[in-house]
């Protein structure tokens, strides 16, 4: 394998300073490889894509690295929350990394993504930095939302990532609206509106789907079915938990969401479909190891055996690791070193974020409007604290 | 007849031309006759229609969306002719799914378009209120300025005639309490044109509260107001009638009632100053307080429910900022504290009438009858 220090632009995460050991693998050698998805796709009102996914050695390695980074980031956030450095809500994505990574591999930054509150890894995938993530989680001024959003409100508009939403289901009509704008501007781009099995029953989802189908909007609805809406299992919330079929007249595909290559193939397929034929639903069969949020132990409504079973049989990173090893792209030790390096990268970002100051008090009054016309706004004691909104 | 008391339009997008400055200095003044003699007349309906038409013509990102806005020509004919003129790629008829189409409108605004979303009445906006507040109003703040939402939500607000409890509520107080929204309420045709054009150009979400009963009313309109660049400033109230004994503040249809009340009061020697708020959020506290400091008495009027209403906010502001100027307790005239009844006599009792405003003004002047 050619040794090369040149980094590709496949994922912005690869452009971080790296150890020599890892540089060995980042090559311009995009040797194509074909990976078979472990499970077939199940289709509704469409022909499923092939199980053979085109990839490259570089992509396979980057999948490992990025997913390991995402996993490490979420675990670190867990510790920070327990140390009370992260407050309020914190919804972790570990277990679901394959969805974020597979989707990014199939699309460009012109395609838009919108999701709910389990958004840290999606933000990272769209090009956000670890530092911005931790600073935002800890409410510091260098956070991606300058400390004013918090865990549920990460955005990266320059990469067409529209958040980060706290109201279950609201992001789906919003995503269809972004798709509307893409069609209006003749952009040849699509929007992935992500939601969970809990949100799948929301009325506004069907309203937005109806309009998307009527107006042929390039919307792709992605149900991340991790089988639990907070503490409620899917069979207790949905009369029909075949979320990929719930679009009725809208085609759908059920995908093994723990297989990053299956996700990539499905998203590629969906993008082609949406640009020609309008909306499509992708149901990603996935799993979250953590509870719904940090205040949920996650074990009162499911057994520890179930959780460890998924970890053993279906962990998305383990799957990629096996592929890397079987394709001889790295040794076990090299992967372990990579993980150590990732750990350090995450720790460094946290240390830097801990040193970052909180926002200035004057930030209380910024960004209420784009154009405030100098109108007055007030603090708790309006005679003490007043501001003119710029 | 215009002379130096003529009013010039202020273009809202920040250009501080000389005429802008002159008009800012003059914003507190108004002539006894606010409109030029011999000028044209225009209905509020035509004013709104022309405003949307001109803004669509000027900016291809502006589009219209709502129930019956296209082929039906608009439930109240506000969007008449727009589908024919601009085609189905600019004017969208939606299914009866407020939550869905409002969310889609807000999403389109996130991505840089400028939707004008019509609610057939604001009563139906409650089905979409999560998108107005959580998706639109708060986004610029939560994203620290990354995602702004240049959307206008417009439609008839408040009571119509005989439409009953579920179709008669005024939402001014609800929306105006939310930071991140701008809330406008036009009265005259000039208000309708100037404020709607300003709203469509504005980069923030604007709730634009019209009134069904005003749509057919004609008002004189100046040449200036007919110009396609005409805009009124957001956040500035208009003094419709100058006076020195009592300040009456109100918005929308009640402005007409307040002006009639002022006529009646004048016959009895009470000079009332009538302020047309135009902008509920931002609220022009400066103009209101300056007026009360002049007159020492306040009567604030609205059509909506009294508790936690717009009037309550105005009273609080005046008591906080101009307490020592007040010679009488503040007075509120509002809709009755009941769901709107249907029977004509009960409906009349449920809404402010001219005589209510007159009575309150006299009370503020310590006149018994």
Interface residues (C-beta under 8 A of the other chain):
Chain A: X112 X114 X145 X146 X147 X148 X149 X153 X155 X156 X157 X162 X163 X164 X165 X166 X167 X170 X172 X173 X174 X175 X176 X177 X178 X179 X180 X181 X182 X184 X185 X203 X204 X206 X207 X208 X210 X211 X214 X215 X366 X367 X368 X369 X370 X371 X372 X373 X375 X376 X377 X382 X383
Chain B: X14 X63 X89 X92 X94 X95 X97 X99 X100 X101 X102 X103 X104 X105 X106 X107 X108 X109 X110 X111 X112 X113 X130 X131 X134 X135 X139 X140 X141 X142 X143 X144 X145 X146 X147 X148 X179 X180 X182 X202 X203 X204 X233 X234 X235 X282 X285 X320
